[in-house]
Amino acid sequence: MDNKSSYESLQEDVRGLELPEIEVWENKYQDKEYLIKFDTGEFSCICPKTGLPDFARIFIEYSPDKNCIELKSFKEYLVAYRSCGIFHEHVVNRLLEDLVKAVEPRMMKVTGVFNVRGGITTTVEAEYTR
């Protein structure tokens, strides 16, 4: 066996990880610009270096256009990360990519605040503006 853990090898195709679909519903206030914010403190994934769980609080802010994010499907999407070996930076960028693809917002910001590991708290932010 080589030096890479089985989780670390998943980083080679992080954009190709198969995750559940994020569903949307029609925004009846498309004529208005407004901001939707939600967060979860229950996010977890696997550290690709150690194979141990990482925990985070994920914050989503977006201005919807034609659609809004359906939260039940988004919760199922997030739960799928529990078995993924993925770096913090990749988590936040993958979340942003998948959410933008699903909902096509006017703007979106995803922030991940990952719990302390080795005395270091990691915060990653990624933004999209149309």
DSSP file (Angstrom, degrees, kcal/mol; ACC not computed):
  #  RESIDUE AA STRUCTURE BP1 BP2  ACC     N-H-->O    O-->H-N    N-H-->O    O-->H-N    TCO  KAPPA ALPHA  PHI   PSI    X-CA   Y-CA   Z-CA
    1    1 A M              0   0    0      0, 0.0     4,-0.1     0, 0.0     2,-0.0   0.000 360.0 360.0 360.0 138.6    0.0    0.0    0.0
    2    2 A D        -     0   0    0      2,-0.1     0, 0.0     1,-0.1     0, 0.0  -0.132 360.0 -93.7 -81.3-177.2    1.3    3.5   -0.8
    3    3 A N  S    S+     0   0    0      2,-0.0     2,-0.2    -2,-0.0    -1,-0.1   0.755  96.7  93.2 -70.0 -25.2    1.5    6.5    1.5
    4    4 A K  S    S-     0   0    0      1,-0.1    -2,-0.1     2,-0.1     2,-0.1  -0.473  74.8-130.4 -73.5 136.9   -1.8    7.9    0.4
    5    5 A S     >  -     0   0    0     43,-0.3     4,-1.4    -2,-0.2    -1,-0.1  -0.401  28.0-107.9 -74.2 163.2   -4.8    7.0    2.5
    6    6 A S  T  4 S+     0   0    0      1,-0.2     4,-0.4     2,-0.2    -1,-0.1   0.814 121.4  51.9 -63.2 -28.6   -7.9    5.7    0.6
    7    7 A Y  T >4 S+     0   0    0      1,-0.2     3,-1.4     2,-0.2     4,-0.4   0.892 102.4  57.6 -73.6 -39.8   -9.6    9.0    1.4
    8    8 A E  G >4 S+     0   0    0     40,-0.7     3,-1.7     1,-0.3     4,-0.3   0.860  97.7  61.5 -61.6 -35.0   -6.8   11.2    0.1
    9    9 A S  G >< S+     0   0    0     -4,-1.4     3,-1.3     1,-0.3    -1,-0.3   0.748  90.7  69.7 -64.4 -21.6   -7.0    9.6   -3.3
   10   10 A L  G X  S+     0   0    0     -3,-1.4     3,-1.3    -4,-0.4    -1,-0.3   0.731  82.5  73.5 -67.0 -21.1  -10.6   10.9   -3.6
   11   11 A Q  G X  S+     0   0    0     -3,-1.7     3,-1.1    -4,-0.4    -1,-0.2   0.720  79.6  74.0 -66.2 -19.8   -9.2   14.5   -3.9
   12   12 A E  G <  S+     0   0    0     -3,-1.3    -1,-0.3    -4,-0.3    -2,-0.2   0.802 112.6  23.1 -64.4 -28.8   -8.0   13.7   -7.4
   13   13 A D  G X  S+     0   0    0     -3,-1.3     3,-1.6    -4,-0.3     4,-0.4  -0.293  75.7 143.7-131.6  48.8  -11.6   13.9   -8.7
   14   14 A V  G X  S+     0   0    0     -3,-1.1     3,-0.8     1,-0.3    -1,-0.1   0.821  74.9  54.2 -61.1 -31.7  -13.3   16.1   -6.0
   15   15 A R  G 3  S+     0   0    0      1,-0.2    -1,-0.3    -4,-0.2    -2,-0.1   0.660 106.1  54.4 -75.9 -14.5  -15.5   17.7   -8.6
   16   16 A G  G <  S+     0   0    0     -3,-1.6    -1,-0.2     2,-0.1    -2,-0.2   0.412  74.0 128.3 -99.7   1.5  -16.7   14.3   -9.8
   17   17 A L    <   -     0   0    0     -3,-0.8     2,-0.6    -4,-0.4    -3,-0.0  -0.348  62.5-124.1 -57.2 133.2  -17.9   13.0   -6.4
   18   18 A E        +     0   0    0     -2,-0.0    -1,-0.1     0, 0.0    -2,-0.1  -0.731  41.5 166.3 -85.5 120.4  -21.5   11.7   -6.8
   19   19 A L        -     0   0    0     -2,-0.6    58,-0.1     1,-0.1     3,-0.1  -0.894  41.9 -82.4-129.5 158.1  -23.8   13.5   -4.3
   20   20 A P        -     0   0    0      0, 0.0     2,-0.1     0, 0.0    -1,-0.1  -0.191  54.4 -96.0 -59.4 153.5  -27.6   13.7   -4.1
   21   21 A E        -     0   0    0      1,-0.1     2,-0.7    55,-0.0    56,-0.1  -0.445  28.2-132.8 -70.6 140.9  -29.4   16.2   -6.2
   22   22 A I        -     0   0    0     76,-0.1     2,-0.2    -2,-0.1    49,-0.1  -0.874  26.4-149.6 -93.9 117.6  -30.3   19.6   -4.7
   23   23 A E        -     0   0    0     -2,-0.7    47,-2.6    47,-0.3     2,-0.3  -0.481  11.1-161.6 -87.4 159.4  -33.9   20.3   -5.5
   24   24 A V  E     -A   69   0A   0     45,-0.2     2,-0.3    -2,-0.2    45,-0.2  -0.866   6.9-148.6-132.7 166.5  -35.4   23.8   -6.0
   25   25 A W  E     -A   68   0A   0     43,-2.1    43,-2.7    -2,-0.3     2,-0.2  -0.960  37.4 -85.7-135.8 156.6  -38.8   25.4   -6.0
   26   26 A E  E     -A   67   0A   0     -2,-0.3     2,-0.6    41,-0.2    41,-0.3  -0.391  34.1-134.7 -70.7 129.6  -40.2   28.4   -7.9
   27   27 A N    >   -     0   0    0     39,-2.7     3,-0.6    -2,-0.2    -1,-0.1  -0.736  13.0-166.4 -81.3 116.9  -39.6   31.8   -6.4
   28   28 A K  T 3  S+     0   0    0     -2,-0.6     3,-0.2     1,-0.2    -1,-0.1   0.434  83.9  59.7 -84.5   0.0  -42.8   33.8   -6.7
   29   29 A Y  T >   +     0   0    0     36,-0.2     3,-1.7     1,-0.1    -1,-0.2  -0.296  58.3 137.5-121.4  46.9  -41.0   37.1   -5.9
   30   30 A Q  T <   +     0   0    0     -3,-0.6    -1,-0.1     1,-0.3    -2,-0.1   0.716  66.3  66.2 -65.2 -20.8  -38.5   37.1   -8.8
   31   31 A D  T 3  S+     0   0    0     -3,-0.2     2,-0.4     2,-0.0    -1,-0.3   0.568  95.7  70.1 -77.3  -8.6  -39.2   40.8   -9.2
   32   32 A K  S <  S-     0   0    0     -3,-1.7     2,-0.7    33,-0.1    -3,-0.1  -0.855  74.1-138.5-112.4 144.5  -37.6   41.6   -5.8
   33   33 A E        +     0   0    0     -2,-0.4     2,-0.3    30,-0.0    32,-0.1  -0.907  41.8 150.3 -97.8 120.5  -34.0   41.3   -4.8
   34   34 A Y        -     0   0    0     -2,-0.7     2,-0.4    30,-0.3    -5,-0.0  -0.937  39.7-117.0-145.5 167.1  -33.8   39.8   -1.3
   35   35 A L        -     0   0    0     -2,-0.3     2,-0.4    28,-0.2    28,-0.2  -0.900  15.4-162.7-114.9 133.4  -31.4   37.7    0.7
   36   36 A I  E     -B   62   0B   0     26,-3.1    26,-2.5    -2,-0.4     2,-0.4  -0.954  12.8-175.2-111.4 132.8  -31.9   34.2    2.1
   37   37 A K  E     +B   61   0B   0     -2,-0.4     2,-0.3    24,-0.2    24,-0.2  -0.991  10.9 156.6-128.7 135.5  -29.6   33.0    4.9
   38   38 A F  E     -B   60   0B   0     22,-2.3    22,-3.1    -2,-0.4     2,-0.3  -0.983  11.3-175.9-149.7 160.1  -29.4   29.6    6.5
   39   39 A D  E     -B   59   0B   0     -2,-0.3     2,-0.4    20,-0.2    20,-0.2  -0.977  11.6-152.4-151.2 162.4  -26.8   27.5    8.3
   40   40 A T  E     -B   58   0B   0     18,-2.1    18,-2.4    -2,-0.3     3,-0.3  -1.000  10.8-166.2-139.6 139.4  -26.2   24.2    9.9
   41   41 A G  E    S+     0   0B   0     -2,-0.4    15,-0.1    16,-0.2    -1,-0.1   0.252  81.2  77.9-101.7   9.9  -24.0   23.2   12.7
   42   42 A E  E     +     0   0B   0     16,-0.1     2,-0.2    13,-0.1    -1,-0.2   0.207  60.5 129.0-105.5  14.3  -24.3   19.5   11.9
   43   43 A F  E     +B   56   0B   0     13,-1.1    13,-2.1    -3,-0.3     2,-0.3  -0.482  28.2 167.4 -74.6 138.6  -22.0   19.2    8.9
   44   44 A S  E     +B   55   0B   0     34,-0.3     2,-0.2    11,-0.2    11,-0.2  -0.994   8.4 161.6-147.4 151.6  -19.3   16.5    8.9
   45   45 A C  E     -B   54   0B   0      9,-2.0     9,-3.0    -2,-0.3     2,-0.4  -0.814  41.2 -89.1-147.7-174.0  -16.9   15.0    6.5
   46   46 A I  E     -Bc  53  85B   0     38,-3.1    40,-2.2    35,-0.4     6,-0.1  -0.907  32.2-120.9-111.0 133.7  -13.8   12.9    6.6
   47   47 A C     >  -     0   0    0      5,-3.4     4,-2.5    -2,-0.4     5,-0.2  -0.589  19.0-147.3 -67.3 123.3  -10.2   14.3    6.8
   48   48 A P  T  4 S+     0   0    0      0, 0.0   -40,-0.7     0, 0.0   -43,-0.3   0.645  94.4  49.0 -71.7 -12.1   -8.4   12.9    3.8
   49   49 A K  T  4 S+     0   0    0    -42,-0.1   -41,-0.1     3,-0.1   -44,-0.1   0.862 127.6  17.7 -89.6 -41.7   -5.1   12.8    5.7
   50   50 A T  T  4 S-     0   0    0      2,-0.2    -1,-0.0   -45,-0.0    -4,-0.0   0.665  88.6-128.7-106.8 -20.3   -6.2   11.0    8.9
   51   51 A G     <  +     0   0    0     -4,-2.5    34,-0.0     1,-0.3   -45,-0.0   0.525  67.5 129.6  78.4   5.3   -9.5    9.4    8.0
   52   52 A L        -     0   0    0     -5,-0.2    -5,-3.4     1,-0.1    -1,-0.3  -0.564  66.4 -93.3 -90.0 156.9  -11.0   11.0   11.1
   53   53 A P  E     -B   46   0B   0      0, 0.0     2,-0.4     0, 0.0    -7,-0.3  -0.421  32.5-156.6 -71.7 143.7  -14.2   13.0   11.1
   54   54 A D  E     -B   45   0B   0     -9,-3.0    -9,-2.0    -2,-0.1     2,-0.3  -0.934   8.5-157.0-113.5 143.1  -14.2   16.8   10.6
   55   55 A F  E     +B   44   0B   0     -2,-0.4    60,-3.0   -11,-0.2     2,-0.3  -0.921  16.6 167.2-122.9 147.2  -17.1   18.9   11.9
   56   56 A A  E     -BD  43 114B   0    -13,-2.1   -13,-1.1    -2,-0.3     2,-0.5  -0.978  36.7-123.6-152.2 162.3  -18.2   22.4   10.7
   57   57 A R  E     - D   0 113B   0     56,-2.3    56,-2.8    -2,-0.3     2,-0.5  -0.970  32.3-156.0-106.3 126.5  -20.8   25.0   10.7
   58   58 A I  E     -BD  40 112B   0    -18,-2.4   -18,-2.1    -2,-0.5     2,-0.4  -0.909   6.1-164.7-109.7 129.4  -21.9   25.9    7.2
   59   59 A F  E     -BD  39 111B   0     52,-3.1    52,-2.6    -2,-0.5     2,-0.4  -0.949   3.2-169.6-114.8 130.9  -23.4   29.3    6.4
   60   60 A I  E     +BD  38 110B   0    -22,-3.1   -22,-2.3    -2,-0.4     2,-0.4  -0.978   7.3 175.6-120.9 131.9  -25.2   29.9    3.1
   61   61 A E  E     +BD  37 109B   0     48,-2.3    48,-2.9    -2,-0.4     2,-0.3  -0.999  14.2 156.6-131.4 131.8  -26.4   33.4    1.9
   62   62 A Y  E     -BD  36 108B   0    -26,-2.5   -26,-3.1    -2,-0.4    46,-0.2  -0.998  40.2-136.0-154.3 155.6  -27.9   33.9   -1.5
   63   63 A S  E     - D   0 107B   0     44,-2.2    43,-3.3    -2,-0.3    44,-0.9  -0.946  37.2-140.4-106.9 110.8  -30.2   36.2   -3.5
   64   64 A P        -     0   0    0      0, 0.0   -30,-0.3     0, 0.0     4,-0.1  -0.270  22.9-179.7 -73.4 157.4  -32.6   34.0   -5.5
   65   65 A D  S    S-     0   0    0      2,-0.6   -36,-0.2    38,-0.4   -33,-0.1   0.431  76.1 -14.6-114.1 -98.9  -33.7   34.6   -9.0
   66   66 A K  S    S+     0   0    0     38,-0.4   -39,-2.7    37,-0.2     2,-0.3   0.749 129.1  33.8 -81.8 -24.3  -36.2   32.1  -10.5
   67   67 A N  E     -A   26   0A   0     36,-0.6    -2,-0.6   -41,-0.3     2,-0.3  -0.881  60.5-148.9-134.0 160.9  -35.7   29.4   -7.9
   68   68 A C  E     -A   25   0A   0    -43,-2.7   -43,-2.1    -2,-0.3     2,-0.3  -0.904  36.4 -97.1-123.7 156.2  -35.1   28.8   -4.2
   69   69 A I  E     -A   24   0A   0     -2,-0.3     2,-0.6   -45,-0.2   -45,-0.2  -0.552  29.2-133.4 -75.3 131.0  -33.2   25.9   -2.5
   70   70 A E     >  -     0   0    0    -47,-2.6     4,-1.6    -2,-0.3   -47,-0.3  -0.784  16.8-150.7 -84.6 118.6  -35.5   23.1   -1.1
   71   71 A L  H  > S+     0   0    0     -2,-0.6     4,-2.5     1,-0.2     5,-0.2   0.799  86.4  58.0 -70.6 -33.0  -34.1   22.5    2.3
   72   72 A K  H  > S+     0   0    0      1,-0.2     4,-2.0     2,-0.2    -1,-0.2   0.944 110.8  43.7 -62.9 -45.7  -34.9   18.8    2.8
   73   73 A S  H  > S+     0   0    0      1,-0.2     4,-2.1     2,-0.2    -1,-0.2   0.863 112.2  54.0 -66.9 -34.2  -33.0   17.8   -0.3
   74   74 A F  H  X S+     0   0    0     -4,-1.6     4,-2.6     2,-0.2    -1,-0.2   0.896 106.6  51.7 -66.3 -38.4  -30.1   20.1    0.7
   75   75 A K  H  X S+     0   0    0     -4,-2.5     4,-2.4     2,-0.2    -2,-0.2   0.921 110.2  48.7 -61.2 -44.2  -30.0   18.4    4.1
   76   76 A E  H  X S+     0   0    0     -4,-2.0     4,-1.2     1,-0.2    -2,-0.2   0.878 110.3  52.2 -63.5 -37.5  -29.8   15.0    2.3
   77   77 A Y  H  < S+     0   0    0     -4,-2.1     4,-0.5     1,-0.2     3,-0.4   0.936 110.5  47.4 -61.2 -48.2  -27.0   16.4    0.1
   78   78 A L  H >< S+     0   0    0     -4,-2.6     3,-1.5     1,-0.2   -34,-0.3   0.891 106.2  57.5 -62.5 -40.3  -25.1   17.6    3.2
   79   79 A V  H >< S+     0   0    0     -4,-2.4     3,-1.8     1,-0.3    -1,-0.2   0.820  94.5  67.7 -60.9 -31.0  -25.4   14.3    5.0
   80   80 A A  G >< S+     0   0    0     -4,-1.2     3,-1.1    -3,-0.4    -1,-0.3   0.746  87.5  67.5 -62.3 -23.1  -23.8   12.5    2.0
   81   81 A Y  G X  S+     0   0    0     -3,-1.5     3,-2.2    -4,-0.5   -35,-0.4   0.681  76.4  85.5 -70.0 -16.8  -20.5   14.3    2.9
   82   82 A R  G <  S+     0   0    0     -3,-1.8    -1,-0.2    -4,-0.3    -2,-0.2   0.744  97.3  38.2 -58.9 -22.9  -20.2   12.2    6.1
   83   83 A S  G <  S+     0   0    0     -3,-1.1     2,-0.5    -4,-0.2    -1,-0.3   0.244  97.4 103.7-110.5  12.0  -18.6    9.5    4.1
   84   84 A C    <   -     0   0    0     -3,-2.2   -38,-3.1   -40,-0.2     2,-0.8  -0.813  63.1-143.6 -99.3 131.7  -16.5   11.7    1.9
   85   85 A G  B     +c   46   0B   0     -2,-0.5     2,-0.3   -40,-0.2   -38,-0.2  -0.842  46.4 146.8 -86.9 110.9  -12.8   12.3    2.4
   86   86 A I        -     0   0    0    -40,-2.2     2,-0.1    -2,-0.8   -78,-0.1  -0.995  48.3-115.2-154.1 138.5  -12.4   15.9    1.4
   87   87 A F     >  -     0   0    0     -2,-0.3     4,-2.2   -40,-0.1     3,-0.2  -0.378  32.8-115.5 -71.3 152.6  -10.4   19.0    2.4
   88   88 A H  H  > S+     0   0    0      1,-0.2     4,-1.9     2,-0.2     5,-0.2   0.898 116.1  52.2 -54.9 -44.9  -12.1   21.9    4.0
   89   89 A E  H  > S+     0   0    0      1,-0.2     4,-1.8     2,-0.2    -1,-0.2   0.877 110.2  48.6 -62.1 -38.6  -11.3   24.2    1.0
   90   90 A H  H  > S+     0   0    0     -3,-0.2     4,-2.7     2,-0.2     5,-0.3   0.866 106.2  57.7 -70.4 -36.3  -12.7   21.7   -1.4
   91   91 A V  H  X S+     0   0    0     -4,-2.2     4,-2.8     2,-0.2    -2,-0.2   0.962 109.4  43.4 -56.2 -53.8  -15.9   21.3    0.7
   92   92 A V  H  X S+     0   0    0     -4,-1.9     4,-2.3     1,-0.2    -1,-0.2   0.901 116.3  46.3 -65.1 -42.5  -16.8   25.0    0.5
   93   93 A N  H  X S+     0   0    0     -4,-1.8     4,-2.4    -5,-0.2    -1,-0.2   0.879 113.4  49.1 -68.7 -36.9  -16.0   25.3   -3.2
   94   94 A R  H  X S+     0   0    0     -4,-2.7     4,-2.7     2,-0.2     5,-0.2   0.915 110.2  51.7 -67.5 -42.2  -17.9   22.2   -4.1
   95   95 A L  H  X S+     0   0    0     -4,-2.8     4,-2.7    -5,-0.3     5,-0.3   0.942 111.2  47.9 -56.3 -48.4  -20.9   23.4   -2.1
   96   96 A L  H  X S+     0   0    0     -4,-2.3     4,-2.7     1,-0.2     5,-0.3   0.939 112.4  48.4 -60.1 -48.6  -20.8   26.7   -3.9
   97   97 A E  H  X S+     0   0    0     -4,-2.4     4,-2.2     1,-0.2    -1,-0.2   0.930 114.8  44.7 -57.2 -48.0  -20.6   25.0   -7.4
   98   98 A D  H  X S+     0   0    0     -4,-2.7     4,-2.0     2,-0.2    -1,-0.2   0.895 115.0  47.4 -67.4 -40.6  -23.4   22.6   -6.7
   99   99 A L  H  X S+     0   0    0     -4,-2.7     4,-2.7    -5,-0.2     5,-0.4   0.915 112.5  48.7 -67.9 -43.0  -25.7   25.2   -5.2
  100  100 A V  H  X S+     0   0    0     -4,-2.7     4,-2.2    -5,-0.3    -2,-0.2   0.916 111.9  50.2 -62.5 -42.6  -25.1   27.7   -8.0
  101  101 A K  H  < S+     0   0    0     -4,-2.2    -1,-0.2    -5,-0.3    -2,-0.2   0.898 115.9  42.6 -61.7 -40.7  -25.7   25.0  -10.6
  102  102 A A  H  < S+     0   0    0     -4,-2.0    -2,-0.2    -5,-0.2    -1,-0.2   0.914 129.4  21.3 -73.4 -44.6  -29.0   24.0   -8.9
  103  103 A V  H  < S-     0   0    0     -4,-2.7   -36,-0.6    -5,-0.1   -38,-0.4   0.634  81.0-146.0-107.4 -16.7  -30.5   27.4   -8.1
  104  104 A E     <  -     0   0    0     -4,-2.2   -38,-0.4    -5,-0.4   -37,-0.2   0.944  32.4-169.2  47.7  61.2  -28.8   29.8  -10.5
  105  105 A P        -     0   0    0      0, 0.0     3,-0.1     0, 0.0    -1,-0.1  -0.169  36.2-120.5 -76.3 169.3  -28.9   32.7   -7.9
  106  106 A R  S    S-     0   0    0    -43,-3.3    24,-2.5     1,-0.4     2,-0.3   0.881  97.5 -11.8 -71.6 -40.6  -28.1   36.4   -8.4
  107  107 A M  E     -DE  63 129B   0    -44,-0.9   -44,-2.2    22,-0.2    -1,-0.4  -0.979  67.6-173.1-154.2 157.1  -25.4   36.0   -5.9
  108  108 A M  E     -DE  62 128B   0     20,-2.6    20,-2.8    -2,-0.3     2,-0.4  -0.987   7.0-168.4-154.5 145.2  -24.3   33.4   -3.3
  109  109 A K  E     -DE  61 127B   0    -48,-2.9   -48,-2.3    -2,-0.3     2,-0.4  -0.998   5.4-167.3-134.9 132.4  -21.8   33.1   -0.5
  110  110 A V  E     -DE  60 126B   0     16,-2.7    16,-2.3    -2,-0.4     2,-0.4  -0.982   6.7-175.0-119.8 129.5  -20.8   29.8    1.3
  111  111 A T  E     -DE  59 125B   0    -52,-2.6   -52,-3.1    -2,-0.4     2,-0.5  -0.989   6.4-166.4-125.8 132.3  -18.8   29.9    4.5
  112  112 A G  E     -DE  58 124B   0     12,-2.9    12,-2.5    -2,-0.4     2,-0.7  -0.979   2.9-168.5-117.6 124.5  -17.5   26.9    6.3
  113  113 A V  E     -DE  57 123B   0    -56,-2.8   -56,-2.3    -2,-0.5     2,-0.3  -0.921  17.4-157.7-111.7 104.8  -16.2   27.2    9.9
  114  114 A F  E     -DE  56 122B   0      8,-3.3     8,-1.0    -2,-0.7   -58,-0.3  -0.637  21.6-103.8 -90.8 138.0  -14.4   24.0   10.7
  115  115 A N  E     -     0   0B   0    -60,-3.0     7,-0.2    -2,-0.3    -1,-0.1  -0.065  51.4 -76.7 -57.6 156.6  -13.9   22.9   14.3
  116  116 A V  E     +     0   0B   0      5,-0.1     2,-0.4     3,-0.1     5,-0.2  -0.270  51.3 176.1 -56.9 132.7  -10.5   23.2   15.9
  117  117 A R  E >  S- E   0 120B   0      3,-2.1     3,-1.3    -3,-0.1    -3,-0.0  -0.960  73.2  -6.2-139.7 122.7   -8.1   20.5   14.9
  118  118 A G  T 3  S-     0   0    0     -2,-0.4     3,-0.1     1,-0.2    -2,-0.0   0.810 131.2 -57.0  63.0  29.3   -4.5   20.7   16.2
  119  119 A G  T 3  S+     0   0    0      1,-0.2     2,-0.5     0, 0.0    -1,-0.2   0.538 116.3 111.0  81.9   6.5   -5.3   24.1   17.8
  120  120 A I  E <   -E  117   0B   0     -3,-1.3    -3,-2.1    -5,-0.1     2,-0.5  -0.961  51.7-158.2-122.4 128.4   -6.3   25.6   14.5
  121  121 A T  E     -     0   0B   0     -2,-0.5     2,-0.5    -5,-0.2    -6,-0.2  -0.876  16.5-151.8 -96.7 133.3   -9.8   26.7   13.4
  122  122 A T  E     -E  114   0B   0     -8,-1.0    -8,-3.3    -2,-0.5     2,-0.5  -0.923  12.4-174.1-110.5 129.3  -10.3   26.9    9.6
  123  123 A T  E     -E  113   0B   0     -2,-0.5     2,-0.4   -10,-0.2   -10,-0.2  -0.990   4.9-174.7-120.1 127.0  -12.7   29.3    8.0
  124  124 A V  E     -E  112   0B   0    -12,-2.5   -12,-2.9    -2,-0.5     2,-0.4  -0.981   0.8-173.1-124.0 132.1  -13.3   29.1    4.2
  125  125 A E  E     +E  111   0B   0     -2,-0.4     2,-0.3   -14,-0.2   -14,-0.2  -0.973   4.3 178.9-124.6 140.0  -15.4   31.4    2.2
  126  126 A A  E     -E  110   0B   0    -16,-2.3   -16,-2.7    -2,-0.4     2,-0.3  -0.998   9.1-165.2-138.6 141.3  -16.4   31.2   -1.5
  127  127 A E  E     -E  109   0B   0     -2,-0.3     2,-0.4   -18,-0.2   -18,-0.2  -0.912  10.9-165.5-131.0 153.7  -18.6   33.6   -3.5
  128  128 A Y  E     +E  108   0B   0    -20,-2.8   -20,-2.6    -2,-0.3     2,-0.4  -0.999   7.5 179.8-134.8 134.8  -20.5   33.8   -6.7
  129  129 A T  E      E  107   0B   0     -2,-0.4   -22,-0.2   -22,-0.2   -23,-0.1  -0.995 360.0 360.0-135.6 131.4  -21.9   36.9   -8.4
  130  130 A R              0   0    0    -24,-2.5   -23,-0.1    -2,-0.4    -1,-0.1   0.447 360.0 360.0 -85.8 360.0  -23.7   36.8  -11.7
